[in-house]
Amino acid sequence: MAALCALVLAGCGGEGASKDDGNPSGEVSFMVFGDPEEIQAYRDVIAAYENEQPDVQVKLIEASDRDDLIARLSTSFAGGAPPDLFLLNYRFYGQFAARGVLEPVEERVDGSDVFQQEDFYEEAMDAFRFDGTLTCLPQNISSLVVYYNKDLFKEAGVPEPKAGWRWDDMVAAAKKLTKDSNSDGKAEVYGLGVEPSLIRIAPFVWSNGGDLVADDGKQTHFALDTPEAEEALERFLQLRVVEKVVPSEEEVKAEDDETRFQNGRMAMVLSSRRSTPTFRTIQDFDWDVAALPQHREQAGILHSDAYCLTKASENRDAAWSFMEFALGPEGAPIVAKSGRTVPSLKSVAESDAFLDPTAKPANSQVFLDTIPVIRQVPSMSTWPEIEDAAEPILEEGFYRGEGAPAIVGELRAATDSIFARAEG
């Protein structure tokens, strides 16, 4: 009977159970989504890791996009069979952290021989502290930047963006770079591309001295009704209807901003490091990046993804072993060289793996220079719902010309109850 029980207990550990001797083994499932270049980088990291740890097999599970990733995670957690680890943006991980389904990594980081907490940029680490505990470990830290077509700037005789440039400088340049030869409202070239979303508007609200969300000890509602915030929002909303420097809603649906820029029909586009691998395929013109323009002071918004370990994993030690490798000085350069990420590990971000002078953009240093002014949206359980509720309101104001005061009221009406349910 004792022998039988021993066999049963051994079998319950599953094929993926870690050995007690500290050597990782078994299979680790890793869920992620990304562009082909990014997925290939993860495959390269997995290959390098498995070469060092032949007793571990990492199974890559590809989601089609972020919505698919979140839906599959939700379903797998509900069914009790989530992946061992996954990669997710800080704006969306809070809904899982609030449910207690993630395994905090603080003790593992503190016990690591590969890195310590201070080796990572604190701005990214803070975004993944849920209720004060380091819950996931950031892979990257990017800010919003301005990608610009150097050839179009030269042809129009417009000076390229410089450090410290202002909002008015960007709008003036966008007007000169917009080309609508027959004045039909559909330009052959637009000066600027930016989506009307919270994460695009937020840095300009902060730059003008305003706040996105009320900071009263607990994020309870939007704080866009102050003069500073409302002014920044109003100027953002004027880009389409008043300034006419961005495409219409119909034009964006027909050709998104990234594609329009890639095809040489947009002079500037606001995006994170995510766009770099795609833009590296451009052959017809030269391009670079610049810091965001500012109102009163420089501000940026955090774009960061992290590896999250699931509490239900039966092979957490092996999953951590892979995470440690992927984020450390051996694995992080592999993803950095793909162009997709600004590494959260300082030593890699400051190396040629990221600042490669032979790879575009030439001014990759701007991503590091803006880290000290990066701010983040709240890491809270209901933030994805808040973004979903805000999106159609902001789009309506942006493309139809509705003023900031009305938009602020609509946002409060649509989201106050969602804020009230938040955890984090």
PLY file of the C-alpha trace (Angstrom):
ply
format ascii 1.0
element vertex 424
property float x
property float y
property float z
element edge 423
property int vertex1
property int vertex2
end_header
0.00 0.00 0.00
2.83 2.42 0.88
4.54 1.69 -2.41
1.30 2.23 -4.30
0.73 5.58 -2.59
4.24 6.65 -3.45
3.64 5.84 -7.11
0.35 7.74 -7.12
1.89 10.81 -5.52
4.75 10.76 -8.00
2.29 10.55 -10.85
0.28 13.52 -9.51
3.31 15.74 -10.02
2.89 15.37 -13.76
5.52 15.24 -16.45
6.34 18.91 -15.86
7.12 18.71 -12.15
10.50 20.15 -11.16
13.16 18.04 -9.56
13.87 18.62 -5.88
17.59 18.88 -6.55
17.23 22.41 -7.93
17.85 21.43 -11.54
14.93 22.52 -13.76
13.32 19.90 -15.95
10.14 19.12 -17.82
7.96 21.22 -20.13
7.19 24.92 -19.69
4.35 26.58 -21.58
4.87 30.23 -22.52
2.02 32.30 -24.02
2.72 35.47 -25.99
1.60 37.46 -29.01
3.60 39.65 -31.37
4.67 40.50 -34.88
6.64 37.84 -36.81
9.99 39.49 -35.94
9.13 39.47 -32.25
7.92 35.86 -32.26
11.12 34.81 -33.98
13.13 36.57 -31.27
11.29 34.54 -28.61
12.00 31.36 -30.55
15.68 32.31 -30.60
15.65 32.92 -26.84
13.99 29.54 -26.29
16.59 27.81 -28.47
19.44 29.47 -26.57
17.90 28.54 -23.22
17.25 24.92 -24.18
20.85 24.66 -25.33
21.91 25.53 -21.77
19.11 23.60 -20.06
18.50 20.49 -22.20
16.21 18.97 -19.56
13.63 21.74 -20.08
11.42 22.11 -23.14
9.71 25.49 -23.59
6.47 25.30 -25.54
5.63 28.61 -27.23
1.88 29.32 -27.41
1.11 32.11 -29.86
-1.96 34.30 -29.47
-3.12 36.25 -32.50
-3.22 39.61 -30.69
-3.59 41.10 -27.21
-7.36 40.58 -27.08
-6.89 36.93 -27.99
-4.14 36.56 -25.39
-6.29 38.02 -22.61
-9.31 35.96 -23.63
-7.28 32.75 -23.68
-5.70 33.56 -20.34
-9.10 34.25 -18.78
-10.47 30.98 -20.12
-7.44 28.97 -19.02
-7.47 30.42 -15.50
-11.19 29.70 -15.19
-10.57 26.14 -16.33
-7.64 25.62 -14.00
-5.10 25.01 -16.76
-3.25 28.28 -17.50
0.18 28.45 -19.16
3.18 28.37 -16.85
4.06 31.92 -17.78
3.00 34.64 -20.18
4.02 38.12 -21.34
1.55 40.99 -20.86
1.46 44.81 -20.72
1.17 46.43 -17.29
-2.13 48.05 -18.24
-3.77 44.62 -18.43
-2.10 42.36 -15.88
-3.95 43.86 -12.89
-7.14 41.98 -13.66
-5.26 38.71 -13.13
-3.22 39.90 -10.14
-6.44 40.95 -8.39
-7.78 37.39 -8.74
-4.76 35.94 -6.97
-3.80 33.70 -9.88
-0.26 35.04 -10.33
2.81 33.90 -8.42
4.72 36.96 -7.09
8.36 36.97 -8.16
9.92 39.30 -5.59
11.53 36.55 -3.50
12.83 34.80 -6.58
14.42 38.01 -7.88
15.98 38.73 -4.49
17.44 35.21 -4.46
18.72 35.33 -8.04
22.40 34.98 -8.94
21.72 36.53 -12.37
20.31 39.95 -11.39
18.81 41.98 -8.57
15.89 44.42 -8.47
18.18 47.45 -8.77
19.55 46.12 -12.08
16.21 46.98 -13.73
14.73 50.39 -14.42
12.58 51.24 -11.42
9.99 52.98 -13.63
9.14 49.60 -15.16
9.43 47.63 -11.91
6.94 49.93 -10.15
4.30 49.21 -12.78
4.27 45.55 -11.80
4.03 45.97 -8.02
0.48 44.95 -7.21
-0.53 45.95 -3.70
3.14 46.72 -3.09
4.49 43.31 -4.14
6.57 42.70 -7.26
4.20 40.38 -9.07
5.66 40.19 -12.60
9.12 41.04 -13.93
9.34 43.62 -16.75
10.95 42.67 -20.00
11.00 46.13 -21.57
10.54 49.84 -20.95
9.55 52.08 -23.81
8.05 55.52 -24.06
5.94 57.07 -26.76
8.16 58.76 -29.37
7.75 60.52 -32.71
8.84 58.49 -35.71
9.50 60.84 -38.63
10.29 60.62 -42.33
13.58 62.45 -42.79
13.14 62.69 -46.56
9.73 64.39 -46.31
11.10 66.88 -43.79
13.98 67.69 -46.14
11.73 68.05 -49.20
9.41 70.44 -47.35
12.28 72.44 -45.87
11.07 71.71 -42.35
13.70 71.37 -39.59
13.85 67.95 -38.02
12.53 67.63 -34.44
15.01 68.58 -31.75
15.19 67.92 -28.03
12.91 70.30 -26.17
10.61 71.04 -29.09
7.10 72.18 -28.25
3.58 71.08 -29.12
3.18 74.15 -31.35
6.38 73.18 -33.19
4.94 69.75 -33.97
1.62 71.15 -35.18
3.35 73.79 -37.33
5.59 71.14 -38.89
2.61 68.83 -39.47
0.75 71.60 -41.32
3.68 72.23 -43.66
4.13 68.49 -44.26
0.44 67.82 -45.03
-0.13 67.81 -48.80
-3.69 68.06 -50.10
-3.17 69.14 -53.71
-6.85 69.33 -54.70
-8.12 70.55 -51.30
-10.69 67.76 -51.04
-9.89 67.05 -47.40
-8.10 63.80 -48.23
-4.39 64.54 -48.27
-1.88 62.58 -50.30
0.51 63.01 -47.37
-0.52 63.72 -43.79
1.80 65.48 -41.41
0.90 63.43 -38.36
-0.63 60.16 -37.24
-1.89 59.55 -33.71
-4.78 57.50 -32.35
-7.34 59.16 -30.06
-6.71 56.99 -27.01
-5.95 57.49 -23.34
-2.35 56.33 -23.72
-1.75 58.88 -26.49
-3.45 61.77 -24.72
-2.04 61.13 -21.23
1.57 62.34 -21.76
0.34 65.68 -23.10
-2.02 66.13 -20.16
0.91 65.48 -17.82
3.16 67.75 -19.87
0.70 70.60 -19.41
0.65 70.16 -15.64
-2.57 68.15 -15.45
-3.42 64.69 -14.16
-5.15 61.87 -15.96
-6.61 60.25 -12.86
-7.37 61.76 -9.44
-4.49 61.08 -7.05
-6.17 60.99 -3.65
-4.60 57.84 -2.26
-6.79 55.67 -4.45
-7.50 56.26 -8.14
-11.23 57.00 -8.11
-12.03 58.94 -11.29
-10.63 60.87 -14.23
-9.17 64.27 -13.33
-9.44 65.87 -16.77
-11.68 68.74 -15.63
-8.80 70.93 -14.43
-7.77 73.87 -16.66
-4.38 72.28 -17.39
-5.78 68.89 -18.36
-8.70 70.32 -20.31
-6.44 72.62 -22.33
-4.15 69.74 -23.33
-7.14 67.58 -24.25
-8.70 70.36 -26.31
-5.54 70.92 -28.33
-5.24 67.19 -28.96
-8.86 67.00 -30.14
-8.26 69.84 -32.60
-5.67 67.89 -34.62
-8.26 66.49 -37.04
-11.14 68.94 -37.36
-9.31 72.23 -36.77
-5.68 71.64 -37.77
-6.49 68.97 -40.42
-3.08 67.34 -40.04
-4.26 63.78 -39.30
-6.33 61.40 -41.45
-10.08 61.02 -41.06
-11.61 58.02 -39.34
-12.53 56.51 -42.71
-8.98 56.97 -44.01
-7.50 55.33 -40.91
-9.81 52.34 -41.32
-8.67 52.00 -44.93
-4.97 52.39 -44.08
-3.73 52.54 -40.50
-1.15 55.11 -39.45
1.75 52.67 -39.24
1.11 51.43 -42.78
0.62 54.97 -44.09
3.96 56.01 -42.59
5.63 52.91 -43.95
4.31 53.74 -47.43
5.68 57.29 -47.29
2.27 58.96 -46.99
2.69 60.23 -43.44
5.51 62.43 -42.17
5.25 61.69 -38.44
3.58 59.02 -36.35
3.45 58.62 -32.58
4.27 55.10 -31.43
6.40 53.10 -29.00
9.39 50.88 -29.73
6.88 48.31 -30.99
6.95 49.88 -34.48
10.72 49.65 -34.95
10.96 46.12 -36.47
8.27 46.99 -39.03
9.88 50.30 -39.95
13.28 48.63 -40.34
11.86 47.02 -43.48
11.47 50.46 -45.13
13.73 50.83 -48.15
12.36 53.94 -49.89
13.25 56.66 -47.39
15.27 57.44 -44.29
13.63 57.83 -40.87
14.48 58.42 -37.24
12.83 59.06 -33.87
12.51 62.08 -31.61
11.17 62.67 -28.11
7.58 63.80 -27.70
6.97 67.54 -27.97
6.04 69.22 -24.72
3.69 71.84 -23.35
5.09 73.14 -20.05
7.46 70.29 -19.25
8.69 67.06 -20.79
6.61 63.97 -20.06
6.37 60.43 -21.39
4.11 57.44 -20.89
5.29 53.98 -19.95
4.96 51.11 -22.39
6.11 47.94 -20.63
5.45 44.20 -20.81
6.43 41.66 -18.18
6.82 37.95 -17.70
4.14 36.72 -15.29
4.34 33.34 -13.53
1.05 31.57 -12.85
0.29 30.19 -9.40
-1.35 27.08 -10.88
1.81 26.09 -12.74
3.10 22.66 -11.75
6.59 23.57 -12.92
7.22 27.02 -11.48
10.93 26.41 -10.87
11.58 25.58 -14.52
9.36 28.46 -15.63
11.34 30.83 -13.42
14.59 29.39 -14.78
13.49 30.29 -18.31
12.25 33.72 -17.22
15.55 34.41 -15.47
17.48 33.48 -18.61
15.21 35.45 -20.96
15.47 38.64 -18.88
19.13 38.26 -18.01
22.33 39.28 -19.81
22.20 36.23 -22.11
18.56 36.27 -23.22
17.69 39.97 -23.18
20.16 40.95 -25.95
18.55 38.43 -28.30
15.17 40.18 -28.15
16.79 43.63 -28.08
18.55 42.98 -31.38
15.19 42.34 -33.02
14.46 46.04 -32.52
11.20 45.35 -30.68
12.14 46.15 -27.11
13.93 48.67 -24.96
15.39 46.22 -22.41
14.37 46.78 -18.81
17.74 45.41 -17.68
19.95 48.52 -17.57
23.18 46.84 -18.65
21.59 45.50 -21.84
19.73 48.74 -22.63
23.00 50.66 -22.43
24.88 48.18 -24.64
25.21 47.80 -28.41
22.56 45.09 -28.30
20.10 47.99 -28.09
22.14 51.08 -29.06
23.60 49.46 -32.18
24.91 52.39 -34.26
24.43 50.41 -37.47
20.73 49.73 -36.89
17.81 52.12 -37.20
16.68 54.28 -35.59
19.91 56.23 -35.35
18.63 58.02 -32.26
17.70 55.00 -30.14
19.25 56.86 -27.22
16.07 58.95 -27.05
14.23 55.96 -25.55
16.69 55.92 -22.65
16.82 59.70 -22.26
13.07 59.88 -21.69
12.92 57.19 -18.98
13.28 59.71 -16.10
10.12 61.56 -17.22
8.02 58.46 -17.88
4.76 58.14 -15.98
2.25 55.30 -15.97
-1.48 54.85 -16.02
-2.87 53.04 -12.95
-2.18 49.33 -12.53
-5.66 48.32 -11.44
-8.01 45.45 -12.05
-10.59 47.41 -14.07
-8.26 49.54 -16.18
-8.92 47.52 -19.38
-12.66 48.22 -18.93
-11.92 51.91 -18.45
-9.92 52.06 -21.68
-12.70 50.23 -23.53
-15.33 52.66 -22.22
-13.21 55.72 -23.05
-12.24 54.70 -26.60
-15.51 55.48 -28.46
-15.93 58.76 -26.55
-12.45 59.95 -27.48
-12.85 58.84 -31.08
-16.11 60.75 -31.35
-14.53 63.92 -30.02
-11.44 63.56 -32.19
-13.10 62.82 -35.52
-16.32 64.82 -35.07
-14.91 67.89 -33.35
-16.65 67.65 -29.98
-15.05 69.97 -27.41
-13.04 68.94 -24.36
-15.62 69.95 -21.68
-18.26 67.67 -23.19
-15.76 64.83 -23.60
-14.66 65.13 -19.97
-18.26 64.87 -18.79
-18.93 61.85 -20.97
-15.80 60.12 -19.72
-16.80 60.62 -16.09
-20.31 59.35 -16.73
-19.02 56.24 -18.50
-16.21 55.31 -16.10
-16.91 56.45 -12.54
-18.65 53.20 -11.66
-15.81 51.18 -13.22
-13.22 53.04 -11.13
-15.29 52.28 -8.04
-14.91 48.52 -8.63
-11.14 48.65 -9.04
-8.59 46.71 -7.04
-4.87 47.31 -7.07
0 1
1 2
2 3
3 4
4 5
5 6
6 7
7 8
8 9
9 10
10 11
11 12
12 13
13 14
14 15
15 16
16 17
17 18
18 19
19 20
20 21
21 22
22 23
23 24
24 25
25 26
26 27
27 28
28 29
29 30
30 31
31 32
32 33
33 34
34 35
35 36
36 37
37 38
38 39
39 40
40 41
41 42
42 43
43 44
44 45
45 46
46 47
47 48
48 49
49 50
50 51
51 52
52 53
53 54
54 55
55 56
56 57
57 58
58 59
59 60
60 61
61 62
62 63
63 64
64 65
65 66
66 67
67 68
68 69
69 70
70 71
71 72
72 73
73 74
74 75
75 76
76 77
77 78
78 79
79 80
80 81
81 82
82 83
83 84
84 85
85 86
86 87
87 88
88 89
89 90
90 91
91 92
92 93
93 94
94 95
95 96
96 97
97 98
98 99
99 100
100 101
101 102
102 103
103 104
104 105
105 106
106 107
107 108
108 109
109 110
110 111
111 112
112 113
113 114
114 115
115 116
116 117
117 118
118 119
119 120
120 121
121 122
122 123
123 124
124 125
125 126
126 127
127 128
128 129
129 130
130 131
131 132
132 133
133 134
134 135
135 136
136 137
137 138
138 139
139 140
140 141
141 142
142 143
143 144
144 145
145 146
146 147
147 148
148 149
149 150
150 151
151 152
152 153
153 154
154 155
155 156
156 157
157 158
158 159
159 160
160 161
161 162
162 163
163 164
164 165
165 166
166 167
167 168
168 169
169 170
170 171
171 172
172 173
173 174
174 175
175 176
176 177
177 178
178 179
179 180
180 181
181 182
182 183
183 184
184 185
185 186
186 187
187 188
188 189
189 190
190 191
191 192
192 193
193 194
194 195
195 196
196 197
197 198
198 199
199 200
200 201
201 202
202 203
203 204
204 205
205 206
206 207
207 208
208 209
209 210
210 211
211 212
212 213
213 214
214 215
215 216
216 217
217 218
218 219
219 220
220 221
221 222
222 223
223 224
224 225
225 226
226 227
227 228
228 229
229 230
230 231
231 232
232 233
233 234
234 235
235 236
236 237
237 238
238 239
239 240
240 241
241 242
242 243
243 244
244 245
245 246
246 247
247 248
248 249
249 250
250 251
251 252
252 253
253 254
254 255
255 256
256 257
257 258
258 259
259 260
260 261
261 262
262 263
263 264
264 265
265 266
266 267
267 268
268 269
269 270
270 271
271 272
272 273
273 274
274 275
275 276
276 277
277 278
278 279
279 280
280 281
281 282
282 283
283 284
284 285
285 286
286 287
287 288
288 289
289 290
290 291
291 292
292 293
293 294
294 295
295 296
296 297
297 298
298 299
299 300
300 301
301 302
302 303
303 304
304 305
305 306
306 307
307 308
308 309
309 310
310 311
311 312
312 313
313 314
314 315
315 316
316 317
317 318
318 319
319 320
320 321
321 322
322 323
323 324
324 325
325 326
326 327
327 328
328 329
329 330
330 331
331 332
332 333
333 334
334 335
335 336
336 337
337 338
338 339
339 340
340 341
341 342
342 343
343 344
344 345
345 346
346 347
347 348
348 349
349 350
350 351
351 352
352 353
353 354
354 355
355 356
356 357
357 358
358 359
359 360
360 361
361 362
362 363
363 364
364 365
365 366
366 367
367 368
368 369
369 370
370 371
371 372
372 373
373 374
374 375
375 376
376 377
377 378
378 379
379 380
380 381
381 382
382 383
383 384
384 385
385 386
386 387
387 388
388 389
389 390
390 391
391 392
392 393
393 394
394 395
395 396
396 397
397 398
398 399
399 400
400 401
401 402
402 403
403 404
404 405
405 406
406 407
407 408
408 409
409 410
410 411
411 412
412 413
413 414
414 415
415 416
416 417
417 418
418 419
419 420
420 421
421 422
422 423
